[in-house]
Amino acid sequence: AATTVSNTNDSYALFGGGYLGAAPWYSNDVDIFKCNDDGVFNDHPLMHFQGAPRSRLAATTVSNTNDSYALFGGGYLGAAPWYSNDVDIFKCNDDGVFNDHPLMHFQGAARSELAATSVSYGNDSFALFGGGRDEADVESNDVDIFKCNDSGVFYHKLIQFKGPARDRLAATTVNVDGIEYALFAG
């Protein structure tokens, strides 16, 4: 999964998790690429999830006045309990990128093959992790929402899709006349 964060001078692309093709099979690595006026660099130290190594996870970004946060949630573990409810959070500010934020969890089902996007309203930013395949090996209609404001990042609430439960879907955000909408499709 991949997402981006930024500070006053730099932007960072974060790539986390994945399938390795050989034992130990799943990765907890987070590769970070820095971009600024001088170009794109891969000189940032390798970081790791605090949660389990996994693949088939989703990622998105939220921000407040001073910081932006990359959230990596859910995923496939490759062994029982099979699916993850971990949400790893990486903080970015003018001092760089850090993985010192406490590990968080979905209140909805642990799942993989989900989608994520974010929306903002006023001073609040919301990360939405929706759909996926859950422990019962069926599609999920859970949407776990994390809220970000100047107090930090915290779990907000669990809602469900009005449409059918589904996995292997896509998500994005659109802005219409100053109002942001999170769209989940497929």
NUPA-248813 format. One record per atom (N, C-alpha, C, O, CB): x, y negated, z negated; residue in three letters. Coordinates in steps of 0.2 Angstrom, whole numbers, plus 5000, padded with zeros to 4 digits. Glycine has a CB too. Layout:
NUPA-248813
XYZAla...
***
This chain:
NUPA-248813
500450065000Ala500050005000Ala500449945000Ala501049944998Ala499550004994Ala500249885003Ala500649825003Ala500249765002Ala499649765003Ala500949825010Ala500549714999Thr500249654998Thr500749594997Thr501349614998Thr499749654991Thr500549534996Thr501049484996Thr500949434990Thr500349434987Thr501049435002Thr501449404987Val501449354982Val501849304983Val502349304988Val501649384975Val501749244980Ser502249184982Ser502349144976Ser501949144971Ser501949144988Ser502849104976Asn502949044971Asn503148984975Asn502948984981Asn503549064966Asn503348934972Thr503448864975Thr503948874981Thr503848834986Thr503748814970Thr504448914981Asn504948914986Asn504948974990Asn505248974996Asn505648904983Asn504649034988Asp504749094991Asp504149134992Asp503649124988Asp505349134988Asp504049174997Ser503549224997Ser503849294997Ser504449304999Ser503149215004Ser503449344994Tyr503749414994Tyr503249464996Tyr502649454995Tyr503849424986Tyr503449515000Ala503049565003Ala503249624998Ala503849644998Ala503149585010Ala502749654995Leu502849714991Leu502549774994Leu501949774996Leu502549704984Leu502949834994Phe502649894997Phe502749944992Phe503349954989Phe503049915004Phe502149974989Gly502250024984Gly501950084985Gly501450094988Gly501949984978Gly502250144981Gly501950204982Gly502050244988Gly502450214992Gly501250204980Gly501750294989Gly501750334996Gly501950404995Gly502150434990Gly502250305000Gly501850445000Tyr502050515001Tyr502750525003Tyr502950495008Tyr501550555006Tyr503150565000Leu503850575002Leu504050625007Leu504550625010Leu504250584996Leu503550675007Gly503650735012Gly504050785009Gly504150845012Gly504050705018Gly504350775003Ala504750835000Ala504750814992Ala504550764990Ala505450835002Ala504850864988Ala504850854981Ala505250794979Ala505850794981Ala505050924977Ala505050754975Pro504450754970Pro503850734973Pro503350724970Pro504650704964Pro503750734980Trp503150724984Trp502850654984Trp502750624989Trp502650764982Trp502850614978Tyr502550554978Tyr502950504975Tyr503450514970Tyr501850554974Tyr502950434977Ser503350384975Ser503050334970Ser502450324970Ser503650344981Ser503450314966Asn503250254961Asn503750194963Asn503750144959Asn503350274954Asn504050194969Asp504450144971Asp504050084973Asp503550094976Asp504950164976Asp504350024972Val504049964975Val504649924978Val505049894974Val503649914969Val504649924984Asp505149884988Asp504849814989Asp504249804991Asp505249914995Asp505349764988Ile505149694988Ile505549654993Ile506149654992Ile505149664981Ile505249624998Phe505649585003Phe505449515002Phe504849495001Phe505449605010Phe505949475001Lys505949395000Lys505949355006Lys506349375011Lys506449374995Lys505549305007Cys505549265013Cys505549195011Cys505149175006Cys504849275017Cys505949155014Asn506049085013Asn506249045019Asn506249075024Asn506449065006Asn506448985018Asp506748945024Asp507348975028Asp507448965033Asp506848875022Asp507649025024Asp508249055027Asp508149115030Asp508549145033Asp508749065021Asp507449145030Gly507349205033Gly507049255029Gly506749235023Gly507949235037Gly507049325030Val506749375027Val507349415024Val507849435028Val506249415031Val507349435018Phe507949475015Phe507649535011Phe507049535008Phe508349425010Phe508049585010Asn507849645006Asn508349655001Asn508549704999Asn507849705011Asn508549594997Asp509049594992Asp508749594985Asp509149594980Asp509549534993Asp508049604985His507749604978His507849674975His507749724979His507049584979His507949684969Pro508049744966Pro507449784967Pro506849764966Pro508149744958Pro507549854968Leu506949904968Leu506549904961Leu506949904956Leu507249974970Leu505949904962Met505549904955Met505149974956Met505150004961Met505049844955Met504749984950His504450044950His503750034946His503649994942His504750104946His503250074948Phe502650074944Phe502750094937Phe503150134936Phe502050124948Phe502350064933Gln502350094926Gln501850154926Gln501950194922Gln502050034921Gln501350154930Gly500950214931Gly501250264935Gly501850264936Gly500250184934Gly500850314936Ala501050374940Ala501250364947Ala501050314950Ala500550424939Ala501750404949Pro501950404956Pro501350424960Pro500950474958Pro502550444958Pro501150394966Arg500550414970Arg500550384977Arg500950344978Arg499950384966Arg500150414981Ser499950394988Ser499250374988Ser498850384983Ser500250444993Ser499050354994Arg498350334996Arg498050284991Arg497450294989Arg497950394996Arg498450234989Leu498250184984Leu498050124988Leu498150114994Leu498750174979Leu497750074985Ala497650004988Ala497949954984Ala498149954978Ala496849994988Ala498049894987Ala498349834984Ala498049774987Ala497849764992Ala499149834986Ala498049724982Thr497849654984Thr498149604979Thr498549624975Thr497049654983Thr498049544980Thr498349484976Thr497849444973Thr497349424977Thr498849454981Thr498049414967Val497649364964Val498149314961Val498749324961Val497149394958Val497849254960Ser498349204957Ser497949154953Ser497349144952Ser498549164963Ser498349114949Asn498149064944Asn498549004946Asn498848994951Asn498149084937Asn498548954942Thr498848894943Thr499648894944Thr499948864948Thr498748844937Thr499948944940Asn500648954940Asn500949014942Asn501549014944Asn500948944933Asn500549064943Asp500749134944Asp500349164950Asp499749154951Asp500749174938Asp500649214954Ser500249254958Ser500449324956Ser500949344953Ser500349244965Ser499949374957Tyr499949444954Tyr499849494960Tyr499349484963Tyr499549454948Tyr500249544961Ala500149594965Ala499849654961Ala500149674957Ala500749614969Ala499249674963Leu498949734960Leu498949794964Leu498749794970Leu498249714958Leu499149854962Phe499149914965Phe498749964961Phe498849974956Phe499949944966Phe498149984964Gly497750024961Gly497550094964Gly497450094970Gly497149984959Gly497350134959Gly497050204962Gly497650244965Gly498250224964Gly496550194966Gly497450294968Gly497950334972Gly497850414971Gly497550434966Gly498650314970Gly498150444975Tyr498250524974Tyr498850544971Tyr499350524973Tyr498150554982Tyr498750584966Leu499350614962Leu499650674964Leu500250684962Leu499050614955Leu499350714968Gly499550774971Gly499550834966Gly499750894968Gly500350764972Gly499250824960Ala499150884955Ala498650854950Ala498450794950Ala499850894951Ala498250904947Ala497750884942Ala498050834937Ala498550844934Ala497450954939Ala497650784936Pro496950774938Pro496850744945Pro496250724946Pro496650724933Pro497350744949Trp497250734956Trp497250654958Trp497550634963Trp496650764959Trp496750614955Tyr496650544956Tyr496850504951Tyr496850524945Tyr495950534958Tyr497050444952Ser497350394947Ser496850334946Ser496450314951Ser498050364950Ser496850314940Asn496450254938Asn496950194936Asn496750144934Asn495950264933Asn497550204937Asp498050154936Asp498050094940Asp497950104946Asp498750194936Asp498150044937Val498249974941Val498949944938Val498949914933Val497649924940Val499449944943Asp500049914941Asp500049844944Asp499849834949Asp500649954945Asp500249804939Ile500249724941Ile500949694941Ile501349704936Ile499749694936Ile501149664946Phe501749634947Phe501649554947Phe501249534951Phe502149654953Phe502049524943Lys501949444942Lys502449414946Lys503049434946Lys501949424934Lys502249354949Cys502749314953Cys502649244950Cys502049214950Cys502649324960Cys503149214949Asn503149134947Asn503849114950Asn504249144953Asn503049124940Asn504049054948Asp504649014951Asp505249054948Asp505749034951Asp504648944949Asp505249094943Asp505749134941Asp505849204945Asp506349234944Asp505749154934Asp505349224949Gly505449284953Gly504849324953Gly504349304951Gly506049314952Gly504949394954Val504449444953Val504649494947Val505249514947Val504449484960Val504149504943Phe504249544937Phe503749604937Phe503149594939Phe504249504931Phe503949654934Asn503449714932Asn503349724925Asn503349774922Asn503649774936Asn503249664921Asp503249664914Asp502449664912Asp502349654906Asp503649614911Asp502049664916His501349654914His501049724912His501249774915His500849634920His500649724907Pro500449794904Pro500049834910Pro499649804914Pro499949784898Pro500149894910Leu499749944915Leu498949934913Leu498849934907Leu499950014914Leu498549924918Met497849924917Met497549984920Met497850024924Met497549854920Met496849994919His496550054922His495850034925His495549984922His496450104917His495550074929Phe494850064932Phe494450084926Phe494650134922Phe494750104938Phe493850054925Gln493350084921Gln492850124925Gln492550174922Gln492950024918Gln492850114932Gly492550164936Gly492950224937Gly493450244933Gly492350134943Gly492750264942Ala493050334943Ala493850324945Ala493950274949Ala492650374949Ala494250364943Ala494950374946Ala494850394953Ala494450444954Ala495350424942Ala495150364958Arg495050384965Arg495650364969Arg496050324967Arg494450354967Arg495650394975Ser496150374980Ser495750354987Ser495150364987Ser496650434982Ser496050344992Glu495750324998Glu495250264998Glu494750265001Glu495450385002Glu495450214993Leu494950164992Leu495250104996Leu495750104999Leu494950144984Leu494950044995Ala495149984998Ala495149924993Ala494749934988Ala494649965004Ala495449874994Ala495549814990Ala495549754994Ala495849744999Ala496149824985Ala495249704991Thr495349634993Thr495249584987Thr495149604982Thr494849614999Thr495249524988Ser495149474983Ser494849414985Ser494849394991Ser495849454980Ser494449384981Val494049324982Val494249274976Val494449294971Val493349334983Val494149204978Ser494249154973Ser493649114972Ser493249104977Ser494849114974Ser493449084966Tyr492949034965Tyr493148994959Tyr493249014954Tyr492249074963Tyr493248924961Gly493448874956Gly494148894954Gly494548904958Gly492948874950Gly494248904947Asn494948924945Asn495048994944Asn495549014941Asn495048884938Asn494549034946Asp494549104945Asp494749144951Asp494449124957Asp493949134942Asp495149194951Ser495249234957Ser495049304955Ser495249324949Ser496049234959Ser494749344959Phe494549414958Phe494849464962Phe494849454969Phe493749414958Phe495149524960Ala495349574964Ala494849634964Ala494549654958Ala496049604961Ala494549654969Leu494049704970Leu494349764973Leu494649764978Leu493449684974Leu494249824969Phe494449894972Phe493849934973Phe493549944968Phe494949924967Phe493749944979Gly493049984980Gly493150044984Gly493550054988Gly492649934984Gly492650084983Gly492550154986Gly493050204984Gly493450194979Gly492550144994Gly493150254988Gly493750304987Gly493450374986Gly492850384987Gly494150284981Gly493850414985Arg493650484984Arg493850504976Arg494450484974Arg494050534988Arg493350524972Asp493450534965Asp493550604963Asp493650654967Asp492850504962Asp493650614957Glu493850684954Glu493350734956Glu493550794956Glu493850674946Glu492750724957Ala492250774959Ala492350784966Ala491950824969Ala491550744958Ala492850754970Asp492950764977Asp492450744981Asp492250774986Asp493150834978Asp492050684979Val491550654983Val491750584983Val492150554980Val490850664980Val491350554988Glu491450484989Glu491250444983Glu490750464980Glu491150454996Glu491550384982Ser491350344976Ser491050274979Ser491250254984Ser491950324972Ser490550244975Asn490350184977Asn490550134971Asn490250074971Asn489550184977Asn490950154967Asp491250104962Asp491650044965Asp492050054970Asp491650144957Asp491549984962Val491949934963Val492249904957Val491849874953Val491549874968Val492849914955Asp493149884949Asp493449814951Asp493749804956Asp493749934947Asp493249774946Ile493449704947Ile493849674942Ile493749684936Ile492849654948Ile494449644944Phe494949614939Phe494949544940Phe494949514946Phe495649644940Phe494949504935Lys494849434935Lys495549404933Lys495949424929Lys494349404930Lys495749344937Cys496349314935Cys496149234934Cys495849204939Cys496849324941Cys496449204929Asn496349134928Asn497049114924Asn497449154923Asn495749114924Asn497049054921Asp497649034918Asp497749074911Asp498249064908Asp497548964916Asp497249114909Ser497449164903Ser497749224905Ser497949264901Ser496749174900Ser497849234912Gly498149294915Gly497649344919Gly497249314922Gly498449334909Gly497849404919Val497449454922Val497149504918Val497449524913Val497849494928Val496449514918Phe496149564914Phe495549594918Phe495349564923Phe495849524908Phe495349654915Tyr494749684918Tyr494149644917Tyr493949614912Tyr494649754915Tyr493749634923His493149594922His492449634922His492149634917His493049554929His492349684927Lys491749724927Lys491749774932Lys492149774937Lys491149684927Lys491249824932Leu491149874936Leu490449864940Leu489949854936Leu491249944933Leu490449864946Ile489849864950Ile489849914955Ile490349954956Ile489749794953Ile489349924959Gln489249974964Gln489049944971Gln488749894971Gln488750034962Gln489249984976Phe489049964983Phe488349964983Phe488050014980Phe489450004988Phe487949924987Lys487249934988Lys487249984994Lys486750024994Lys486949864991Lys487749994998Gly487750045004Gly487950105001Gly488050114995Gly488150015009Gly488050155005Pro488250225003Pro488950225000Pro489350185002Pro488250275009Pro489050274996Ala489750284993Ala490150314999Ala489950345004Ala489750344988Ala490850294999Arg491250305005Arg491950305003Arg492150264998Arg491050265011Arg492350335007Asp493150335006Asp493450315013Asp493050315018Asp493450405003Asp494050305013Arg494450285019Arg494150225022Arg494050225029Arg494450345024Arg493950175019Leu493650115021Leu494150065021Leu494750065020Leu493050095017Leu493950005024Ala494349945024Ala494049885021Ala493449885020Ala494449925032Ala494449835019Ala494149775015Ala494549715018Ala495149715019Ala494249785008Ala494249665017Thr494549595019Thr494049545016Thr493549555013Thr494549585027Thr494349485016Thr493949425014Thr493849375019Thr494349355023Thr494349395008Thr493249345019Val493149285024Val492949225020Val492649235014Val492649305029Val493049165023Asn492749105020Asn492249075024Asn492449055030Asn493349055018Asn491649065022Val491149025026Val490948965022Val490648975017Val490549075027Val491048905025Asp490848845022Asp491148835014Asp490748815010Asp490148835022Asp491748865013Gly492048855006Gly491848905001Gly492048904996Gly491748795004Gly491448955004Ile491249014999Ile491549075002Ile491549095008Ile490449024999Ile491949114997Glu492249175000Glu491849234998Glu491549244993Glu492949174996Glu491949275003Tyr491549345003Tyr492049395004Tyr492449395008Tyr490949345009Tyr491949445000Ala492349515000Ala491949565004Ala491349575003Ala492549544993Ala492249585010Leu491849635014Leu492249705014Leu492849705014Leu491849605021Leu491749755013Phe492049825013Phe491649855018Phe491049855019Phe491949855006Phe491949895023Ala491649925029Ala491949985030Ala492550005029Ala491649875035Ala491550025034Gly491850095037Gly491750145032Gly491950205033Gly492550085038Gly
***
